[in-house]
Amino acid sequence: MTGQILMVDDEPDAQDLIQQNFRREIRKGVYSFGFAGSGESALDAISHSKEEVMLVLSDINMPGMSGIELLQELRARWPELPVMMITAYVDAATEAKVRELGAEQFLTKPVDFVELKERLSQFVGDTT
């Protein structure tokens, strides 16, 4: 892998869940994760990261800058950066909006980590 996946979520346990469910892949170097607790800190992390961010995995409902606002900003600054959106509040209008704005994937919470691994493999290649 040549870059990192940036997870953006204001929930404190999101980082722990990713680290637990991807522990083998992280240890093998298949995935590298960075974490940001807000849209603003995600933009800062991408701008100042020593490792290239190859994909953003963002919650939609966050205080301050929402995931949708973050997606708009990401598209303006880094139009080729793949973005996957996650939400606990599923509705057709929100899904249509994030797809219209250019999100490559849309996932629901609670996250099915088997499905997430399958979807991530589309961006980073073979994970075995």
Helices and strands as residue ranges (DSSP letters): E 4-8, H 13-21, H 23-28, E 33-36, H 39-48, E 53-59, H 67-77, E 83-87, H 92-100, E 105-108, H 113-124
